[in-house]
């Protein structure tokens, strides 16, 4: 068996795709890698193989309850670590409450929140940090209002989130303490919503759960973990991507914001291309274990072996995307895997698209002179890549 190579490949600063991924894509078979924690794994980097693994029921997420390859001391919890039939039951609950129609209905409110954040930023003296004033507070406000979490608690759950998503400097004890605190907090909110229903996603989840048959009904702990997944996934990824997209456009394609100011309908194409182009994760994660011997990319993955899918590399696969390293909004991006594929496709994809589209068009419309005002600083120990500060002027 191949000697595992150290992984991850990407650096913390910037959004470049490491050359090692290119080498892996051109090399027959799969690459054997070793993450900071856990056992070695096979790495999938080509788009057609990535899509196949993500959709193949012979690969299990729930079976990863072992010394799984990972960047953090403790494996993640919740919906991402389940298989059918449990995943089907919980996923159905989420999709019944968290619909594309609900996300689209939020578009006017998302626009209002984004414009308010931009106006508050410009009320201060330039330069200002776009991450602090817009990229972080907007998705936090949106997901808080949607889920029914008091906005005044955002600093509390952001601290827990940072601890859970950190890839260094976090001990298992710190991780478990943050997870326990977040579970207790979310459990209290759910109990409050049971007693006092409101027009929010948590109430919708409770109603959808109660409409299920007793055998299919989510337990309290399952509902808590589902709400945590929605809360963390609903702001951390979108905040990172909004900062990433803005940085890329300001530094590589300043013409794009001018185009969006004149043609806001182009936001959809730009967002899809940026989703394809940006390798958001610091590394492939969430291993899938082969339940039987499976051939992937000409390599035999034996039963019980873990496979990691590098979505960022798959989205830059020249066999599927011509000139994959060019940022081109006219490229056919329909095959990108930024939100995953198969049963674990991101349930919040529709809301993320709305927030990113509205965010970029608001910047283009309200800040025609937007420009960098210094170097960005970058997350150094986080699962998601992106600026921690992004100084801008206007």
C-alpha positions as CSV (number, residue, x, y, z in Angstrom):
1,X,0.0,0.0,0.0
2,X,1.2,3.5,-0.8
3,X,3.0,5.4,1.9
4,X,0.7,8.2,3.0
5,X,1.8,11.8,2.2
6,X,1.2,14.6,4.8
7,X,-2.1,16.4,4.3
8,X,-3.7,19.1,4.0
9,X,-2.0,20.7,1.0
10,X,-3.5,24.2,1.0
11,X,-1.9,27.1,2.8
12,X,-3.9,29.3,5.2
13,X,-3.1,32.5,3.4
14,X,-5.0,33.3,0.2
15,X,-7.2,31.0,-1.8
16,X,-4.8,29.3,-4.1
17,X,-5.3,25.6,-4.9
18,X,-2.1,23.8,-4.0
19,X,-0.1,22.3,-6.8
20,X,-0.2,18.9,-5.1
21,X,-3.8,18.6,-6.1
22,X,-2.8,19.1,-9.7
23,X,-0.3,16.3,-9.4
24,X,-2.9,14.0,-7.8
25,X,-5.4,14.7,-10.6
26,X,-2.8,13.7,-13.2
27,X,-1.7,10.6,-11.4
28,X,-3.6,7.4,-12.1
29,X,-5.4,5.9,-9.1
30,X,-5.9,7.6,-5.7
31,X,-3.4,9.3,-3.4
32,X,-2.9,8.0,0.1
33,X,-2.8,10.8,2.7
34,X,-2.3,11.3,6.4
35,X,-4.2,14.1,8.2
36,X,-3.1,15.5,11.6
37,X,-5.4,13.1,13.4
38,X,-6.7,9.7,12.7
39,X,-5.8,6.9,10.3
40,X,-4.6,7.3,6.7
41,X,-7.2,7.8,3.9
42,X,-7.6,7.7,0.1
43,X,-7.9,11.2,-1.5
44,X,-10.3,11.8,-4.4
45,X,-9.5,14.9,-6.5
46,X,-11.1,14.4,-9.9
47,X,-14.6,15.7,-10.4
48,X,-16.3,12.6,-11.8
49,X,-14.8,10.3,-9.1
50,X,-15.8,12.8,-6.4
51,X,-19.4,12.9,-7.6
52,X,-19.5,9.2,-7.8
53,X,-18.2,8.7,-4.2
54,X,-20.6,11.4,-2.8
55,X,-23.6,9.6,-4.3
56,X,-22.6,6.0,-3.7
57,X,-24.4,4.2,-0.8
58,X,-21.5,1.8,-0.5
59,X,-19.6,4.7,1.3
60,X,-20.8,5.4,4.8
61,X,-20.6,8.5,6.9
62,X,-22.0,6.9,10.1
63,X,-19.3,4.2,9.9
64,X,-16.7,6.9,10.6
65,X,-17.2,6.4,14.4
66,X,-13.6,5.3,14.8
67,X,-10.2,6.9,14.5
68,X,-11.4,8.8,11.4
69,X,-9.0,11.0,9.4
70,X,-9.6,14.6,10.4
71,X,-8.0,18.0,11.1
72,X,-9.6,18.3,14.6
73,X,-9.1,16.3,17.7
74,X,-12.8,15.2,17.8
75,X,-15.0,14.2,14.9
76,X,-18.1,16.3,14.0
77,X,-21.6,15.5,15.3
78,X,-25.1,15.6,13.9
79,X,-26.6,15.2,10.4
80,X,-23.3,15.0,8.6
81,X,-22.4,11.8,10.5
82,X,-25.5,9.8,9.7
83,X,-26.6,7.4,7.0
84,X,-30.0,6.2,5.9
85,X,-32.5,5.5,7.4
86,X,-31.6,8.0,10.2
87,X,-30.2,10.5,7.7
88,X,-33.3,10.2,5.5
89,X,-35.6,10.8,8.5
90,X,-33.7,13.9,9.7
91,X,-33.0,15.3,6.3
92,X,-36.7,15.1,5.5
93,X,-37.4,17.1,8.6
94,X,-34.9,19.8,7.6
95,X,-36.1,20.0,4.0
96,X,-39.7,20.3,4.9
97,X,-39.0,23.3,7.1
98,X,-35.9,24.8,5.3
99,X,-37.3,25.1,1.8
100,X,-36.0,27.0,-1.2
101,X,-39.3,28.9,-1.2
102,X,-38.6,30.1,2.4
103,X,-35.1,31.2,1.4
104,X,-36.4,33.1,-1.6
105,X,-39.1,34.8,0.5
106,X,-36.3,36.1,2.7
107,X,-34.6,37.9,-0.2
108,X,-36.1,41.4,0.6
109,X,-35.1,41.0,4.2
110,X,-31.6,39.8,3.3
111,X,-31.2,42.9,1.0
112,X,-32.4,45.2,3.8
113,X,-30.0,43.7,6.4
114,X,-27.1,43.9,4.0
115,X,-27.8,47.5,2.9
116,X,-28.1,48.5,6.6
117,X,-24.8,46.9,7.4
118,X,-23.0,48.6,4.5
119,X,-24.5,52.0,5.5
120,X,-23.4,51.6,9.1
121,X,-19.9,50.8,7.8
122,X,-19.8,53.9,5.6
123,X,-21.0,56.1,8.4
124,X,-17.6,55.5,10.0
125,X,-14.3,56.9,8.7
126,X,-12.6,54.8,6.0
127,X,-10.8,52.5,5.9
128,X,-13.0,49.9,7.6
129,X,-13.0,46.1,8.0
130,X,-15.5,44.5,5.6
131,X,-15.4,41.3,7.6
132,X,-16.3,43.0,10.9
133,X,-19.0,45.3,9.5
134,X,-20.6,43.2,6.7
135,X,-19.3,39.7,6.0
136,X,-19.9,38.4,9.6
137,X,-22.8,40.3,10.9
138,X,-25.1,39.9,7.9
139,X,-25.3,36.1,7.8
140,X,-25.4,36.0,11.6
141,X,-28.4,38.3,11.6
142,X,-30.1,36.4,8.8
143,X,-29.7,32.9,10.4
144,X,-30.6,34.3,13.8
145,X,-33.9,35.7,12.5
146,X,-34.6,32.6,10.4
147,X,-33.9,30.1,13.2
148,X,-35.3,32.2,16.0
149,X,-32.1,32.7,17.9
150,X,-31.8,36.0,19.8
151,X,-29.3,38.2,18.0
152,X,-27.9,39.5,21.3
153,X,-26.6,35.9,21.9
154,X,-24.5,35.9,18.7
155,X,-21.2,36.5,20.5
156,X,-21.8,33.5,22.7
157,X,-22.5,31.0,19.9
158,X,-19.7,32.5,17.8
159,X,-17.2,31.7,20.5
160,X,-18.5,28.1,20.7
161,X,-18.4,27.9,17.0
162,X,-14.8,29.1,16.7
163,X,-13.8,26.4,19.3
164,X,-15.7,23.6,17.5
165,X,-14.3,24.5,14.0
166,X,-10.8,25.3,15.1
167,X,-8.1,23.0,13.6
168,X,-5.4,23.8,16.1
169,X,-5.0,24.8,19.7
170,X,-8.2,23.1,20.7
171,X,-8.0,20.1,23.1
172,X,-10.7,17.4,23.2
173,X,-11.8,18.8,26.5
174,X,-12.2,22.3,25.0
175,X,-14.1,20.9,22.1
176,X,-16.4,18.8,24.2
177,X,-17.1,21.8,26.6
178,X,-18.0,24.1,23.7
179,X,-20.2,21.4,22.2
180,X,-22.0,20.7,25.5
181,X,-22.6,24.5,26.1
182,X,-24.0,24.9,22.6
183,X,-26.2,21.9,23.0
184,X,-27.5,23.2,26.3
185,X,-28.2,26.6,24.8
186,X,-30.0,25.2,21.8
187,X,-32.0,22.8,24.0
188,X,-33.3,25.7,26.1
189,X,-34.3,27.6,22.9
190,X,-36.2,24.6,21.6
191,X,-38.1,24.3,24.9
192,X,-38.9,28.0,24.7
193,X,-40.3,27.5,21.2
194,X,-42.4,24.5,22.2
195,X,-44.0,26.7,24.9
196,X,-44.1,29.9,22.7
197,X,-44.3,29.1,19.0
198,X,-43.2,31.9,16.6
199,X,-42.8,32.5,12.9
200,X,-39.4,31.1,12.6
201,X,-37.5,28.0,11.4
202,X,-37.3,26.4,14.8
203,X,-41.0,26.4,15.2
204,X,-41.4,25.0,11.7
205,X,-39.0,22.2,12.5
206,X,-41.0,21.4,15.7
207,X,-44.2,21.3,13.7
208,X,-42.7,19.2,11.0
209,X,-41.4,16.8,13.6
210,X,-44.8,16.5,15.4
211,X,-46.4,15.6,12.1
212,X,-44.2,12.6,11.7
213,X,-45.3,9.1,12.9
214,X,-43.9,8.2,16.3
215,X,-41.4,5.8,14.7
216,X,-40.0,8.5,12.5
217,X,-40.1,11.4,14.9
218,X,-36.8,13.1,15.7
219,X,-35.7,12.9,19.3
220,X,-34.9,16.0,21.3
221,X,-31.2,15.4,21.0
222,X,-31.5,14.9,17.2
223,X,-33.4,18.1,16.9
224,X,-30.8,20.0,19.0
225,X,-28.0,18.7,16.8
226,X,-30.0,19.6,13.6
227,X,-30.5,23.2,14.8
228,X,-26.8,23.5,15.7
229,X,-25.9,22.3,12.2
230,X,-28.2,24.9,10.7
231,X,-26.9,27.6,13.0
232,X,-23.2,27.0,12.4
233,X,-23.5,26.1,8.7
234,X,-25.9,29.0,8.2
235,X,-23.4,31.8,9.0
236,X,-19.8,30.5,9.1
237,X,-19.6,29.3,5.5
238,X,-21.5,32.2,4.1
239,X,-19.5,34.7,6.0
240,X,-16.3,33.1,4.8
241,X,-17.4,33.0,1.2
242,X,-18.7,36.5,1.2
243,X,-15.3,37.8,2.3
244,X,-13.5,35.5,-0.1
245,X,-15.7,36.5,-3.1
246,X,-15.2,40.2,-2.3
247,X,-11.5,39.9,-1.9
248,X,-11.1,38.0,-5.2
249,X,-13.2,40.5,-7.1
250,X,-11.4,43.5,-5.7
251,X,-8.0,42.1,-6.3
252,X,-8.5,40.1,-9.5
253,X,-11.6,41.2,-11.2
254,X,-12.6,44.8,-10.2
255,X,-14.6,45.0,-13.4
256,X,-17.1,42.5,-12.0
257,X,-18.5,44.9,-9.4
258,X,-19.0,47.6,-12.0
259,X,-20.8,45.0,-14.1
260,X,-23.0,44.0,-11.2
261,X,-23.9,47.6,-10.5
262,X,-25.3,47.9,-14.1
263,X,-26.6,44.4,-14.4
264,X,-27.6,43.0,-11.1
265,X,-29.1,39.9,-12.8
266,X,-25.5,38.8,-13.4
267,X,-25.1,38.1,-9.7
268,X,-26.4,34.5,-10.1
269,X,-23.7,33.7,-12.7
270,X,-20.9,35.4,-10.7
271,X,-21.9,33.6,-7.5
272,X,-22.0,30.2,-9.1
273,X,-18.6,30.7,-10.7
274,X,-17.1,31.9,-7.5
275,X,-18.6,28.9,-5.7
276,X,-16.8,26.7,-8.2
277,X,-13.6,28.7,-8.2
278,X,-12.9,29.1,-4.5
279,X,-11.4,26.1,-2.6
280,X,-13.1,27.1,0.6
281,X,-12.1,24.2,2.9
282,X,-8.6,24.0,4.2
283,X,-8.7,20.3,3.4
284,X,-11.0,17.5,2.4
285,X,-13.0,16.4,5.4
286,X,-15.9,14.1,6.5
287,X,-14.5,10.7,5.5
288,X,-16.6,8.1,3.9
289,X,-15.9,4.5,4.8
290,X,-16.3,1.7,2.1
291,X,-18.8,-0.8,3.3
292,X,-17.4,-3.3,0.7
293,X,-14.6,-3.4,-1.8
294,X,-15.2,-0.5,-4.3
295,X,-13.1,0.6,-7.3
296,X,-12.6,4.3,-7.5
297,X,-10.4,6.0,-10.1
298,X,-8.8,2.7,-11.0
299,X,-7.8,2.1,-7.4
300,X,-9.3,-0.6,-5.2
301,X,-10.7,0.8,-2.0
302,X,-11.1,-2.1,0.4
303,X,-14.0,-2.5,2.8
304,X,-13.3,-0.5,6.0
305,X,-11.0,2.0,4.4
306,X,-11.8,5.8,4.5
307,X,-12.0,8.0,1.4
308,X,-11.8,11.8,1.5
309,X,-13.3,13.9,-1.3
310,X,-11.5,17.2,-2.2
311,X,-14.3,19.3,-3.5
312,X,-12.1,22.3,-4.1
313,X,-9.9,20.3,-6.4
314,X,-12.8,18.6,-8.1
315,X,-14.3,22.0,-8.9
316,X,-11.0,22.9,-10.7
317,X,-10.8,19.6,-12.7
318,X,-9.8,20.5,-16.3
319,X,-11.5,17.4,-17.6
320,X,-14.9,19.0,-16.7
321,X,-14.2,22.7,-16.6
322,X,-12.3,24.2,-19.5
323,X,-9.6,26.7,-18.2
324,X,-10.5,25.8,-14.6
325,X,-8.1,28.4,-13.1
326,X,-9.8,31.3,-15.0
327,X,-12.5,33.2,-13.1
328,X,-15.2,33.2,-15.8
329,X,-18.9,33.9,-15.0
330,X,-19.9,32.6,-18.5
331,X,-18.5,29.2,-17.8
332,X,-21.0,26.3,-17.4
333,X,-20.9,25.8,-13.7
334,X,-23.9,23.5,-13.4
335,X,-21.7,20.6,-12.4
336,X,-19.8,22.2,-9.5
337,X,-19.9,20.5,-6.1
338,X,-19.5,23.5,-3.8
339,X,-22.6,22.4,-1.9
340,X,-21.8,18.7,-2.0
341,X,-23.7,16.0,-3.9
342,X,-26.1,13.2,-3.0
343,X,-27.9,12.8,0.3
344,X,-25.5,15.2,2.1
345,X,-26.0,18.1,-0.3
346,X,-26.2,21.2,1.8
347,X,-29.7,21.9,2.9
348,X,-29.0,25.6,3.2
349,X,-27.7,26.1,-0.3
350,X,-30.7,28.2,-1.4
351,X,-30.3,30.6,1.5
352,X,-26.5,30.9,0.9
353,X,-27.1,31.7,-2.7
354,X,-29.6,34.4,-1.8
355,X,-27.2,36.0,0.7
356,X,-24.2,35.9,-1.6
357,X,-26.1,37.3,-4.5
358,X,-27.6,40.1,-2.5
359,X,-24.3,40.8,-0.8
360,X,-22.4,41.3,-4.0
361,X,-25.0,43.4,-5.7
362,X,-25.4,45.6,-2.6
363,X,-21.7,46.3,-2.5
364,X,-21.7,47.1,-6.3
365,X,-24.7,49.4,-6.0
366,X,-23.9,51.3,-2.8
367,X,-20.1,51.4,-3.0
368,X,-19.0,52.0,-6.6
369,X,-15.6,53.2,-5.4
370,X,-15.0,50.1,-3.2
371,X,-11.3,49.2,-3.2
372,X,-8.7,47.4,-1.0
373,X,-7.2,49.6,1.7
374,X,-4.4,47.3,2.8
375,X,-3.6,43.6,3.0
376,X,-6.1,41.1,4.2
377,X,-5.2,38.9,7.2
378,X,-6.2,35.3,7.0
379,X,-7.6,32.6,9.3
380,X,-4.6,30.5,10.5
381,X,-6.3,27.6,12.3
382,X,-9.8,27.1,10.9
383,X,-11.5,24.5,8.8
384,X,-12.8,27.2,6.4
385,X,-10.4,29.5,4.6
386,X,-10.9,33.2,4.4
387,X,-9.9,36.7,5.7
388,X,-10.2,37.5,9.3
389,X,-9.9,41.2,8.3
390,X,-10.4,42.8,4.9
391,X,-9.7,46.6,5.0
392,X,-11.5,48.6,2.4
393,X,-12.1,52.2,1.3
394,X,-14.8,53.6,-0.9
